Amino acid sequence: MKKSIYFVLVIRKLKNAFVTHYLNFNINDYV
């Protein structure tokens, strides 16, 4: 159970990092 929860947290963190990076990339593109 703990491993699966840790896995979900890691994936969530990676997804957030990817989303923020993608948004920053788009903002820089438009500016």
C-alpha positions as CSV (number, residue, x, y, z in Angstrom):
1,M,0.0,0.0,0.0
2,K,2.7,2.5,1.0
3,K,4.6,1.9,-2.2
4,S,1.5,2.5,-4.4
5,I,0.8,5.8,-2.5
6,Y,4.4,6.9,-3.0
7,F,4.2,6.0,-6.6
8,V,1.1,8.1,-7.0
9,L,2.7,11.0,-5.3
10,V,5.8,10.8,-7.5
11,I,3.7,10.7,-10.7
12,R,1.6,13.6,-9.4
13,K,4.8,15.6,-8.7
14,L,6.2,14.8,-12.2
15,K,2.9,15.8,-13.8
16,N,2.8,19.1,-12.0
17,A,6.4,19.8,-13.0
18,F,5.6,19.0,-16.6
19,V,2.4,21.1,-16.6
20,T,4.2,24.1,-15.1
21,H,7.1,23.7,-17.5
22,Y,4.7,23.5,-20.5
23,L,2.8,26.5,-19.4
24,N,6.0,28.5,-18.9
25,F,7.1,27.5,-22.4
26,N,3.8,28.6,-23.9
27,I,3.9,31.9,-22.1
28,N,7.5,32.5,-23.2
29,D,6.5,31.7,-26.8
30,Y,3.7,34.2,-26.8
31,V,5.8,37.0,-25.1
